[in-house]
Amino acid sequence: MSQMVNNINFGQYIPVESQIHQLDPRTKIFITLILLTATIKASFLELGILYILGLVLIIKSRIAMRYYIQQLRPFRFIIAVSMLLQWVLTKGNVLARVGPIEIT
């Protein structure tokens, strides 16, 4: 009995007529690298701005939001662990304290 395994189609091209799709591929790669670098270096407020920018780009790409959410499903665990580590290991204002662990 074989189990069905979900294929991860991360980065799959979806042909749609949009301003994002009409950009030169090198431009899209360059913008992606800039956004990734900005995300790594960003403060909480800057992450909010990048999140809004990401939503604008998703809307401009004219691809359904449910598709993006579906593509992130295999990465749920990694995202959750990353968020937890970010909250616990970064210095900043203490938001909550659970025993010796501070959430900043």
N, C-alpha and C positions, 0 to 999 in steps of 0.2 A: 504494500500500500504506500503510494507516494503522496506526500503532502504538497499542496499547492503553495508556492512561494510567490509573494508579490514582487514583481520586477520594479526596480527603481529606475524611473525614466528621467532622472535629474538632468536638466539641460537639454531636454528634447526640443527640437524646433517645431513650432506650431505655426503653419502658414496663415497669417492674418494680415489684413491691410491696416497698418497703423503707422504712426510717425516713428515709433520705436523700431519697428521692423524694417523701415526704410533706411535707417542709419547704416553707415559703413560698419562691418564687423569689427574692425580695429578700434573704432570709436566706442563701440559697446564694450569691448574688452577693457579699454582704458578707463572708461567710466566705472565699470565694475570694480577694477582694482582700486580706484580712488575711493569708492564707497566702502570697500572692505577695509582699507587702511583707516579711513575716518571712523568706522565703527569700532575698530580696535582701540583707537586713541580717544574716543568720545567720552564726555561726562554724561551724567544722567539727562540733563536738558538737551544736550547735543544728540543723544540717542533718540529722544523724542522727535527732534527735528528730522533726523535721518529716517525714522519710522514713517513720518508723514510724507517725506520725499519718496520713500519706497512705495507707499500707497498711491501716490500720484503717478509714479512710473507704471505701476500695475494697471491703473485705470487707463493710462495712455496706451498701454500695449493691447488693450481691447481683448484680453483673455480673461475668462471667468475667474473670479476670486476663489471659487471652490476648487478649481484646478490647482492653484498655488497651495491651498491648504492641504489638498490631497497629496501633493508632492512632498510636503514637509512631514507627513505622518510617520514615515520610517525613522525620522530624526528626533521624534518626541523625547526619547530617553536622553539623548545627548544634549538637547536644548534644556531640559529640566535640570540635569546635573550641572551644566554650565551656569545656569541662572543661580542655582543654590550656591555653587562655589563663588560666584561673583558677589552674592549678598553677604557671604560669611567671610571671605578672605580679603576683600578690599577695604581700605581705610576710608573713613568718612563719618558722617553724623550717625550715631546709633539710633536706629528706628525701633528696635525691639531687642530684648535680652532673654535668652532661654538658657538658664544656668550659666555656664562659662562662655557660651556662644553668643556673640553679638551680631545682629543683622544690621548692616550699615547701608 
